[in-house]
Amino acid sequence: MTRTPVQSSNIVSIGYNPDTAELEIEFSSGVYRYADVPADQHRQFMVSESLGRHFAAHIKKQFACKRVELLPVFVAGEPCHEEAP
């Protein structure tokens, strides 16, 4: 799913698939996919004054979710052991 980068202290990017009504949110700690999210809820989220407040009030406990990707955490000064793509 393609995600759009956003300006937020904790949310990195947001994607939405209208065919499956899935909302995908990339947080600094990982990527989560929320099921059965209406398209108008996604639109309201994207134009909200505060993404974090909107997420907490209207998405977090209202829709089933699953973690779809755990983002690596890099510590300054430690080597990266992953292969480059």
N, C-alpha and C positions, 0 to 999 in steps of 0.2 A: 504494500500500500504506500502510495506517495504521501509524504507528510510535508506540511508547510512550516518553516521555521517561525517561531513567535517570540515576542519580547515578554519574558516572565522570569522571575527569579528561580522557579523550580521546574517549569514546563519548557522543554526545548523545542518541540514541534508537535503538530496536530494533523491527523489525516482522517478522512472519512470516505467510506465506500457506500454510496447510496443504494447500490444493488443488493447489498447484504445488511445494510443499516448498522455497520460496524464503525465505531469511533476508535481511533488509535492515538494514544497519547504517549509521547516520549518525555519521560521525566529524566532528571539528572541521574537517577538510579536504575532506570530500565524502561522498557516499552510495555504498555498495557493496552489490551484491546477490550472494548466495552460493547456488549451485544444489544441489539434491538433499540438503538438510539434513533429517534426520529430525525429527519433531515432538518426540521426547524430548530430542534435542540442544538444541533451542530452549528447552524447559522448564528443562533443567539450566543453560543459559546465563543465563536470566532470574533464577534463584535463587542463582547462584554468589556466593561471598563477594567475589570480585574479577572484575568483568567483563573487565578488561584481561588478567588472567592466564588466565582461561578462554578468551578469544578466541585468545590466542597459543598456548595448549596444545592446543585442541580444534577450532578453526575455521579459523584463518588459512591453514594449508597443507594442510588436509584437504579443502577444498571449492573447486571452481572459482568464480571471482568475476569480476565486471565492474563498473567504475565506471558508475553510472547518473546521477549528478548531481555537478557540481562547484560547491561553494558559493562565493559571492563572498567575497573578503577585503577588508574595509574598513580603510583606514588613517585613524587619528584626524587630524582637521584637513583631510582631503581631501573635496571634495564628492562626493556620490553622483550619478552620471549616469544612473541607471536610472529609467524611468518607474514611477510608483506604479501598482499594479493597480487 
